[in-house]
Amino acid sequence: MAEIDRLRRTEGIVFALCFAGCIPLANWLIGNVGTTCVPNGPCLIPVAPGIDAPSGVLAVGLALVLRDLVQRRLGLSWAAAAIAIVLSASFAPPALVVASTVAFLLSEIADLAVYTPLQRRGFIRAAVASSMVGLVIDSIVFLGLAFGSVEFLAGQVVGKTWMVLAALPFLALLRARDRRLGLMPA
């Protein structure tokens, strides 16, 4: 049993570190990486035919799933602490940091509120539902605060949804491995 607890804790810390890196990475990507960069605006990437999004969208989409994994491995208090730590670290201009912080805080609270009651009835369903709620809130708030426009809303939602969908095979493998090992959520 001690080995299972050590595995849960180690994986939880790895998920928390990855989660903590997502928002600073997203903020850096927005200002530095894209197929086009809008003057005084974000760098953009295509997320679907004819739909572009600020490039940080991929890291934020991943963050939504990682927060759920932190909670699954380490518990609700760790997930809340991880959110607070992430909010204190960023690599971006001050206006982008403020927009990112407010959007991330609101989206992660929504993610937490949806994931927590659903997780016992289905891990993957809870992760997808909470991520979808969180990504819509994050997109609307971030775009409005950072750029004064929701022009890239469709791209934000599509890009983050791609990342949530890309995580599904990993979540399924993790759930199957957890069952095989008898590793229960924290």
Phi and psi restraints in degrees (value plus and minus 20) as a CYANA .aco file:
   2 ALA   PHI     -83.0   -43.0
   2 ALA   PSI     -54.9   -14.9
   3 GLU   PHI     -86.5   -46.5
   3 GLU   PSI     -60.1   -20.1
   4 ILE   PHI     -84.6   -44.6
   4 ILE   PSI     -62.4   -22.4
   5 ASP   PHI     -82.9   -42.9
   5 ASP   PSI     -60.6   -20.6
   6 ARG   PHI     -85.1   -45.1
   6 ARG   PSI     -61.4   -21.4
   7 LEU   PHI     -82.5   -42.5
   7 LEU   PSI     -66.0   -26.0
   8 ARG   PHI     -79.1   -39.1
   8 ARG   PSI     -66.3   -26.3
   9 ARG   PHI     -85.7   -45.7
   9 ARG   PSI     -64.8   -24.8
  10 THR   PHI     -82.5   -42.5
  10 THR   PSI     -68.0   -28.0
  11 GLU   PHI     -82.7   -42.7
  11 GLU   PSI     -59.7   -19.7
  12 GLY   PHI     -81.5   -41.5
  12 GLY   PSI     -61.1   -21.1
  13 ILE   PHI     -87.3   -47.3
  13 ILE   PSI     -60.2   -20.2
  14 VAL   PHI     -82.1   -42.1
  14 VAL   PSI     -65.6   -25.6
  15 PHE   PHI     -81.7   -41.7
  15 PHE   PSI     -60.2   -20.2
  16 ALA   PHI     -85.3   -45.3
  16 ALA   PSI     -61.1   -21.1
  17 LEU   PHI     -85.1   -45.1
  17 LEU   PSI     -61.7   -21.7
  18 CYS   PHI     -83.7   -43.7
  18 CYS   PSI     -63.6   -23.6
  19 PHE   PHI     -78.6   -38.6
  19 PHE   PSI     -66.1   -26.1
  20 ALA   PHI     -81.9   -41.9
  20 ALA   PSI     -49.5    -9.5
  21 GLY   PHI    -101.2   -61.2
  21 GLY   PSI     -36.6     3.4
  22 CYS   PHI     -85.3   -45.3
  22 CYS   PSI     -65.4   -25.4
  23 ILE   PHI     -93.7   -53.7
  23 ILE   PSI     -64.8   -24.8
  24 PRO   PHI     -78.9   -38.9
  24 PRO   PSI     -59.0   -19.0
  25 LEU   PHI     -82.2   -42.2
  25 LEU   PSI     -65.1   -25.1
  26 ALA   PHI     -80.2   -40.2
  26 ALA   PSI     -64.6   -24.6
  27 ASN   PHI     -84.3   -44.3
  27 ASN   PSI     -58.7   -18.7
  28 TRP   PHI     -87.5   -47.5
  28 TRP   PSI     -63.9   -23.9
  29 LEU   PHI     -78.5   -38.5
  29 LEU   PSI     -63.8   -23.8
  30 ILE   PHI     -76.2   -36.2
  30 ILE   PSI     -56.4   -16.4
  31 GLY   PHI    -113.4   -73.4
  31 GLY   PSI     -28.3    11.7
  32 ASN   PHI    -152.8  -112.8
  32 ASN   PSI     -38.5     1.5
  33 VAL   PHI    -150.6  -110.6
  33 VAL   PSI     108.6   148.6
  34 GLY   PHI     153.2   193.2
  34 GLY   PSI     146.3   186.3
  35 THR   PHI     -96.6   -56.6
  35 THR   PSI     -45.6    -5.6
  36 THR   PHI    -164.4  -124.4
  36 THR   PSI     129.6   169.6
  37 CYS   PHI    -143.6  -103.6
  37 CYS   PSI     103.6   143.6
  38 VAL   PHI     -97.8   -57.8
  38 VAL   PSI     111.2   151.2
  39 PRO   PHI     -76.7   -36.7
  39 PRO   PSI     111.0   151.0
  40 ASN   PHI      35.7    75.7
  40 ASN   PSI       8.8    48.8
  41 GLY   PHI    -165.6  -125.6
  41 GLY   PSI    -184.8  -144.8
  42 PRO   PHI    -103.4   -63.4
  42 PRO   PSI     141.0   181.0
  43 CYS   PHI    -104.6   -64.6
  43 CYS   PSI     118.1   158.1
  44 LEU   PHI    -134.2   -94.2
  44 LEU   PSI     131.9   171.9
  45 ILE   PHI    -150.7  -110.7
  45 ILE   PSI     130.5   170.5
  46 PRO   PHI     -95.9   -55.9
  46 PRO   PSI     115.3   155.3
  47 VAL   PHI    -136.8   -96.8
  47 VAL   PSI     -32.7     7.3
  48 ALA   PHI    -185.4  -145.4
  48 ALA   PSI     144.0   184.0
  49 PRO   PHI     -75.9   -35.9
  49 PRO   PSI      99.3   139.3
  50 GLY   PHI      58.0    98.0
  50 GLY   PSI     -13.4    26.6
  51 ILE   PHI    -145.2  -105.2
  51 ILE   PSI     100.7   140.7
  52 ASP   PHI    -129.4   -89.4
  52 ASP   PSI     139.1   179.1
  53 ALA   PHI    -165.9  -125.9
  53 ALA   PSI     134.2   174.2
  54 PRO   PHI     -76.0   -36.0
  54 PRO   PSI     116.8   156.8
  55 SER   PHI     -81.9   -41.9
  55 SER   PSI     -42.0    -2.0
  56 GLY   PHI     -87.6   -47.6
  56 GLY   PSI     -29.5    10.5
  57 VAL   PHI     -75.7   -35.7
  57 VAL   PSI     -55.2   -15.2
  58 LEU   PHI     -88.3   -48.3
  58 LEU   PSI     -62.6   -22.6
  59 ALA   PHI     -88.3   -48.3
  59 ALA   PSI     -56.8   -16.8
  60 VAL   PHI     -88.4   -48.4
  60 VAL   PSI     -61.5   -21.5
  61 GLY   PHI     -78.3   -38.3
  61 GLY   PSI     -60.9   -20.9
  62 LEU   PHI     -86.8   -46.8
  62 LEU   PSI     -58.2   -18.2
  63 ALA   PHI     -79.2   -39.2
  63 ALA   PSI     -58.0   -18.0
  64 LEU   PHI     -81.4   -41.4
  64 LEU   PSI     -59.8   -19.8
  65 VAL   PHI     -94.0   -54.0
  65 VAL   PSI     -61.0   -21.0
  66 LEU   PHI     -82.0   -42.0
  66 LEU   PSI     -55.9   -15.9
  67 ARG   PHI     -80.7   -40.7
  67 ARG   PSI     -60.4   -20.4
  68 ASP   PHI     -83.9   -43.9
  68 ASP   PSI     -58.1   -18.1
  69 LEU   PHI     -88.1   -48.1
  69 LEU   PSI     -56.3   -16.3
  70 VAL   PHI     -81.5   -41.5
  70 VAL   PSI     -65.9   -25.9
  71 GLN   PHI     -84.3   -44.3
  71 GLN   PSI     -60.0   -20.0
  72 ARG   PHI     -82.5   -42.5
  72 ARG   PSI     -58.3   -18.3
  73 ARG   PHI    -108.9   -68.9
  73 ARG   PSI     -57.9   -17.9
  74 LEU   PHI    -134.4   -94.4
  74 LEU   PSI     -35.4     4.6
  75 GLY   PHI      86.0   126.0
  75 GLY   PSI     149.4   189.4
  76 LEU   PHI     -81.6   -41.6
  76 LEU   PSI     -62.1   -22.1
  77 SER   PHI     -85.4   -45.4
  77 SER   PSI     -57.4   -17.4
  78 TRP   PHI     -86.4   -46.4
  78 TRP   PSI     -60.0   -20.0
  79 ALA   PHI     -83.4   -43.4
  79 ALA   PSI     -62.1   -22.1
  80 ALA   PHI     -85.5   -45.5
  80 ALA   PSI     -60.6   -20.6
  81 ALA   PHI     -85.1   -45.1
  81 ALA   PSI     -59.1   -19.1
  82 ALA   PHI     -81.8   -41.8
  82 ALA   PSI     -59.8   -19.8
  83 ILE   PHI     -80.8   -40.8
  83 ILE   PSI     -65.2   -25.2
  84 ALA   PHI     -83.2   -43.2
  84 ALA   PSI     -60.0   -20.0
  85 ILE   PHI     -86.0   -46.0
  85 ILE   PSI     -64.1   -24.1
  86 VAL   PHI     -81.3   -41.3
  86 VAL   PSI     -58.5   -18.5
  87 LEU   PHI     -86.0   -46.0
  87 LEU   PSI     -40.9    -0.9
  88 SER   PHI    -109.4   -69.4
  88 SER   PSI     -28.0    12.0
  89 ALA   PHI    -141.7  -101.7
  89 ALA   PSI     109.6   149.6
  90 SER   PHI    -182.4  -142.4
  90 SER   PSI     136.3   176.3
  91 PHE   PHI    -146.9  -106.9
  91 PHE   PSI      61.6   101.6
  92 ALA   PHI    -183.9  -143.9
  92 ALA   PSI     147.5   187.5
  93 PRO   PHI     -80.6   -40.6
  93 PRO   PSI     132.0   172.0
  94 PRO   PHI     -72.2   -32.2
  94 PRO   PSI     -62.4   -22.4
  95 ALA   PHI     -83.5   -43.5
  95 ALA   PSI     -57.4   -17.4
  96 LEU   PHI     -90.3   -50.3
  96 LEU   PSI     -57.3   -17.3
  97 VAL   PHI     -83.2   -43.2
  97 VAL   PSI     -64.6   -24.6
  98 VAL   PHI     -82.3   -42.3
  98 VAL   PSI     -69.0   -29.0
  99 ALA   PHI     -80.1   -40.1
  99 ALA   PSI     -64.4   -24.4
 100 SER   PHI     -84.1   -44.1
 100 SER   PSI     -63.6   -23.6
 101 THR   PHI     -83.1   -43.1
 101 THR   PSI     -69.0   -29.0
 102 VAL   PHI     -84.2   -44.2
 102 VAL   PSI     -66.7   -26.7
 103 ALA   PHI     -82.8   -42.8
 103 ALA   PSI     -64.1   -24.1
 104 PHE   PHI     -85.6   -45.6
 104 PHE   PSI     -63.3   -23.3
 105 LEU   PHI     -79.7   -39.7
 105 LEU   PSI     -69.1   -29.1
 106 LEU   PHI     -85.6   -45.6
 106 LEU   PSI     -61.5   -21.5
 107 SER   PHI     -89.3   -49.3
 107 SER   PSI     -57.3   -17.3
 108 GLU   PHI     -91.4   -51.4
 108 GLU   PSI     -54.2   -14.2
 109 ILE   PHI     -84.4   -44.4
 109 ILE   PSI     -63.1   -23.1
 110 ALA   PHI     -83.8   -43.8
 110 ALA   PSI     -63.5   -23.5
 111 ASP   PHI     -77.8   -37.8
 111 ASP   PSI     -67.2   -27.2
 112 LEU   PHI     -79.9   -39.9
 112 LEU   PSI     -64.7   -24.7
 113 ALA   PHI     -85.6   -45.6
 113 ALA   PSI     -51.7   -11.7
 114 VAL   PHI    -104.9   -64.9
 114 VAL   PSI     -64.9   -24.9
 115 TYR   PHI     -84.6   -44.6
 115 TYR   PSI     -66.1   -26.1
 116 THR   PHI     -75.8   -35.8
 116 THR   PSI     -70.5   -30.5
 117 PRO   PHI     -93.5   -53.5
 117 PRO   PSI     -44.9    -4.9
 118 LEU   PHI    -106.6   -66.6
 118 LEU   PSI     -42.1    -2.1
 119 GLN   PHI     -78.6   -38.6
 119 GLN   PSI     -55.9   -15.9
 120 ARG   PHI     -92.7   -52.7
 120 ARG   PSI     -41.0    -1.0
 121 ARG   PHI    -113.3   -73.3
 121 ARG   PSI     -27.0    13.0
 122 GLY   PHI     141.8   181.8
 122 GLY   PSI      87.6   127.6
 123 PHE   PHI     -77.8   -37.8
 123 PHE   PSI     -71.6   -31.6
 124 ILE   PHI     -87.6   -47.6
 124 ILE   PSI     -63.8   -23.8
 125 ARG   PHI     -78.4   -38.4
 125 ARG   PSI     -63.3   -23.3
 126 ALA   PHI     -85.0   -45.0
 126 ALA   PSI     -62.7   -22.7
 127 ALA   PHI     -84.3   -44.3
 127 ALA   PSI     -62.3   -22.3
 128 VAL   PHI     -88.9   -48.9
 128 VAL   PSI     -68.0   -28.0
 129 ALA   PHI     -81.6   -41.6
 129 ALA   PSI     -65.4   -25.4
 130 SER   PHI     -87.6   -47.6
 130 SER   PSI     -57.7   -17.7
 131 SER   PHI     -86.2   -46.2
 131 SER   PSI     -59.6   -19.6
 132 MET   PHI     -84.7   -44.7
 132 MET   PSI     -63.1   -23.1
 133 VAL   PHI     -83.8   -43.8
 133 VAL   PSI     -67.0   -27.0
 134 GLY   PHI     -82.6   -42.6
 134 GLY   PSI     -60.0   -20.0
 135 LEU   PHI     -90.5   -50.5
 135 LEU   PSI     -52.0   -12.0
 136 VAL   PHI     -88.5   -48.5
 136 VAL   PSI     -66.3   -26.3
 137 ILE   PHI     -83.0   -43.0
 137 ILE   PSI     -66.3   -26.3
 138 ASP   PHI     -78.5   -38.5
 138 ASP   PSI     -64.2   -24.2
 139 SER   PHI     -83.4   -43.4
 139 SER   PSI     -68.5   -28.5
 140 ILE   PHI     -83.6   -43.6
 140 ILE   PSI     -68.8   -28.8
 141 VAL   PHI     -87.2   -47.2
 141 VAL   PSI     -66.7   -26.7
 142 PHE   PHI     -81.6   -41.6
 142 PHE   PSI     -70.6   -30.6
 143 LEU   PHI     -81.2   -41.2
 143 LEU   PSI     -62.6   -22.6
 144 GLY   PHI     -82.9   -42.9
 144 GLY   PSI     -63.7   -23.7
 145 LEU   PHI     -97.4   -57.4
 145 LEU   PSI     -61.9   -21.9
 146 ALA   PHI     -95.7   -55.7
 146 ALA   PSI     -58.5   -18.5
 147 PHE   PHI    -145.9  -105.9
 147 PHE   PSI     -20.7    19.3
 148 GLY   PHI      45.5    85.5
 148 GLY   PSI       2.5    42.5
 149 SER   PHI    -179.2  -139.2
 149 SER   PSI     129.3   169.3
 150 VAL   PHI    -126.9   -86.9
 150 VAL   PSI       9.9    49.9
 151 GLU   PHI     -74.5   -34.5
 151 GLU   PSI     -55.9   -15.9
 152 PHE   PHI    -118.3   -78.3
 152 PHE   PSI      -0.3    39.7
 153 LEU   PHI     -78.8   -38.8
 153 LEU   PSI     -67.5   -27.5
 154 ALA   PHI     -78.8   -38.8
 154 ALA   PSI     -63.6   -23.6
 155 GLY   PHI     -84.1   -44.1
 155 GLY   PSI     -60.6   -20.6
 156 GLN   PHI     -81.2   -41.2
 156 GLN   PSI     -68.2   -28.2
 157 VAL   PHI     -84.8   -44.8
 157 VAL   PSI     -64.9   -24.9
 158 VAL   PHI     -83.5   -43.5
 158 VAL   PSI     -68.0   -28.0
 159 GLY   PHI     -81.0   -41.0
 159 GLY   PSI     -64.2   -24.2
 160 LYS   PHI     -88.6   -48.6
 160 LYS   PSI     -56.6   -16.6
 161 THR   PHI     -83.1   -43.1
 161 THR   PSI     -59.5   -19.5
 162 TRP   PHI     -76.9   -36.9
 162 TRP   PSI     -62.3   -22.3
 163 MET   PHI     -88.1   -48.1
 163 MET   PSI     -58.6   -18.6
 164 VAL   PHI     -83.9   -43.9
 164 VAL   PSI     -65.2   -25.2
 165 LEU   PHI     -84.0   -44.0
 165 LEU   PSI     -58.2   -18.2
 166 ALA   PHI     -84.1   -44.1
 166 ALA   PSI     -47.8    -7.8
 167 ALA   PHI     -98.8   -58.8
 167 ALA   PSI     -37.1     2.9
 168 LEU   PHI     -76.9   -36.9
 168 LEU   PSI     -65.7   -25.7
 169 PRO   PHI     -79.8   -39.8
 169 PRO   PSI     -59.9   -19.9
 170 PHE   PHI     -83.0   -43.0
 170 PHE   PSI     -64.1   -24.1
 171 LEU   PHI     -82.2   -42.2
 171 LEU   PSI     -60.9   -20.9
 172 ALA   PHI     -84.4   -44.4
 172 ALA   PSI     -63.4   -23.4
 173 LEU   PHI     -84.0   -44.0
 173 LEU   PSI     -61.9   -21.9
 174 LEU   PHI     -82.6   -42.6
 174 LEU   PSI     -64.9   -24.9
 175 ARG   PHI     -81.6   -41.6
 175 ARG   PSI     -64.3   -24.3
 176 ALA   PHI     -83.7   -43.7
 176 ALA   PSI     -62.6   -22.6
 177 ARG   PHI     -85.0   -45.0
 177 ARG   PSI     -61.7   -21.7
 178 ASP   PHI     -78.9   -38.9
 178 ASP   PSI     -64.3   -24.3
 179 ARG   PHI     -82.3   -42.3
 179 ARG   PSI     -63.7   -23.7
 180 ARG   PHI     -82.9   -42.9
 180 ARG   PSI     -59.1   -19.1
 181 LEU   PHI    -106.1   -66.1
 181 LEU   PSI     -32.1     7.9
 182 GLY   PHI      55.5    95.5
 182 GLY   PSI       4.7    44.7
 183 LEU   PHI    -106.3   -66.3
 183 LEU   PSI      90.3   130.3
 184 MET   PHI    -112.4   -72.4
 184 MET   PSI     133.5   173.5
 185 PRO   PHI     -79.8   -39.8
 185 PRO   PSI     131.0   171.0
